[in-house]
Amino acid sequence: MALINNSVVDEITVSINNFVYFRTNITIVDEYNNIVSQNYVRESIYPGQDYSEKDTKVKAICAIIHTAQVIADYEASLQTHNTTGA
């Protein structure tokens, strides 16, 4: 029996803090296209995080959302958070 692994990013969401969340649908089917297994993997990418190895759609969204200003603002918010102890 031949099994085929299909991985598709089927959901992408951008949060108010410019994190990019995405879900990958991993489906294994047999030669008759019957689903043998199905799993979902959820991941997030914060501004400034390397996304070069991610799905093409995810890379396109991150390239638009994660501008230099957004990354700078995110890094500044981390510094503010660390110095205030909040």
HUJOCOR-V799262 format. One record per backbone hydrogen bond with DSSP energy under -1.0 kcal/mol. NH is the residue of the N-H (numbers start at 1). CO is the residue of the C=O. Records with the same first field share a line. If there is no record, write none. Layout:
NH = CO / CO
//
This chain:
4 = 29
6 = 27
8 = 25
10 = 23
11 = 23
13 = 21
15 = 19
18 = 15
20 = 45
21 = 13
22 = 43
23 = 11
24 = 41
25 = 8
26 = 39
27 = 6
28 = 37
29 = 4
30 = 34
33 = 30
36 = 28
37 = 28
39 = 26
41 = 24
43 = 22
45 = 20
49 = 46
54 = 51
59 = 55
60 = 56
61 = 57
62 = 58
63 = 59
64 = 60
65 = 61
66 = 62
67 = 65
71 = 67
72 = 68
73 = 69
74 = 70
75 = 71
76 = 72
77 = 73
78 = 74
79 = 75
80 = 76
81 = 77
82 = 78
83 = 79
84 = 80
85 = 81
//
